[in-house]
Amino acid sequence: MLQRTRVVVVTAALLLSAAVVADEPALMQAQKRTPDVVYVGTPYDVVSKMLKLAGVKKQNAVYDLGCGDGRMIVLAAQKYGCRGTGYDIDPERIAAALANVKRNRVAHLLKIAQRDIFGVDFSDADVLLLYLHSDLYQKLLPQFEKLKPGSRLVSHDFAVPGIEADAVIRAISNEDNVRHTIFMYTTPLRPASNGRSED
């Protein structure tokens, strides 16, 4: 059992070494924090609907904040040929994302980095793919406000508090037979007319 654990740790370390990390202080800061949420992967058919709703194009820069195993940006790169960056604070998720990128042969399009998303500059994003809690979106609002006009934020199951969604769609996934909600926002973000976001 101990030997198997060592193999897993070494493999994760080797995969992590291939991640594109902007600077060492940022990596050190990320390593000090624990994840804010437990990772649950978005069903692939829901991811497809998110990408379609966002109108992803080949020329778009797509970011996934809390990328987990990288499935969202991997599918975006596969379907649309766009470039993307995935950030996660959990080294196990980073290793899984890097393996997913390699397995699907999209490493020339994607970057994966272990970073604290609250310290990341994603102001050049055309599309943000999100599956985080609404309270985390509240903390990310100052970063969202730096996005250029016309950027799209697409969130799985959680609304951005106090912000008017441009579109809300609900669909039952064929993978888990559960109803999922997708919220889409376009920058500049508009305050909700009633002061609350739809949930």
C-alpha positions, 0 to 999 in steps of 0.5 A: 500500500505504501509503495502504491502511495509513493507511485501516485505521489511521484506521478502527480509530482511529475505531471505537476511539473508540466503545468504552466505556472506564472510565478513561484510565489503564486504557486507557494501561496496556492499550496498554503490554501485548501480548496474552497469546495469539494470537486464534483465534475460537471456532466459532459452533456451539461458542459456541451450546453455551457459551451454552446450557450457561451457561443465559444469560437476558435479565436476565444480565450477560455478560462476555467476557474477551479478546473478539476480534471480539466473536462470543460476546457478539454472539451472546449479545445476539442470541439472548437479548437480554442485556447484555454487555461485551467486553474485549480488549487488542489494538486490532485486535480491538477494532476488529473487535468494534465493527464486529461489534456495529454490523453486528449492531445490538446496540450498545444491549446491548453495550459493548466496551473496550480493557482489560487483563483482569487489572485489570478488575472483573467481579464483577457478572457472571452469566456469563463467556465464556472462551477463554484458556489455563489459566495465564491462568485461574490468574492470574485466580482472585483475580478469579473468587473475587470473583464472586457465588454462582451466576455461571457461567464457561464456557471453550472448550477450557481448564480452570481449574486445580485447580477442579472443573467442574460440566459438561464437554461435547465436540462436533465443530464443523460449522465446522471438523470438530474436537472441542472441549471446553467446561467450565462452572463455578459460583461459589463455585468448588470445588477439584478432589477430586484437586487437578487439573482435568479437561483 
